[in-house]
Amino acid sequence: MVDFEVVDISHVDVDAPEVGDGAPDFTRPLVNDEYWQDTALSELYNEGPVLLVFHPMDGAFPATYVWNEIRDRGWEGREASYGDLQVIGVSVSSPYEHKTLIQERGIDSRLFSDPGAEVAEAYGIDWELDGMTGVREPLPAVFLVEEGTVRYAWVAEEWPDFPNYDEIEAAIDDL
């Protein structure tokens, strides 16, 4: 029996980049377990492919589940056609909350802090949380970006919803 409510998000106007589209660039604080620094997405994908993982705010069970799965699959640092894969998260959580999530979950990835959900808006996946006027966050979504181009895209169709990790892994392997 499901012990949480599944929310229909079909009313959300999604205008996300598709495979072959350019990935919207942005600059936000990029957090690791020690510090954070303003970083542009383009700085990252110029070094190698980026798996951009939009997730709910830290502390929500879907964020924990997604990062546990990514960690268990060992995606961070996988070799690709040029450079190693960087798995990078994005959520509305603050850098302080990200540091805590990284440390508590043993995450090897870095996380962008997007408290105003402007990055989610640029990716066409922002939504107002049910019953919380003015509180926005990204829909769960995954974009594999290689040299600025989206090579894989997935956006949730309900909340909570989780990506097909095997599909993502196949896309990573195809780089």
Buried (B, 14 or more C-beta within 10 A) or exposed (E): EEEEEEBEBEEBEBEBBEEEEEBBBBEBBBBBBEEBEEBEBBEBBEEBBBBBBBBBBBEBEBBBBBBEBBBEBEBBBBEBEEBEBBBBBBBBBBBEBBBBBBEEBEBBBBBBBBBEBBBBBBBBBBBEBEEEEEEBBBBBBBBBBBBBBBBBBBBBEEBBBEBEBEEBEEBBEEB
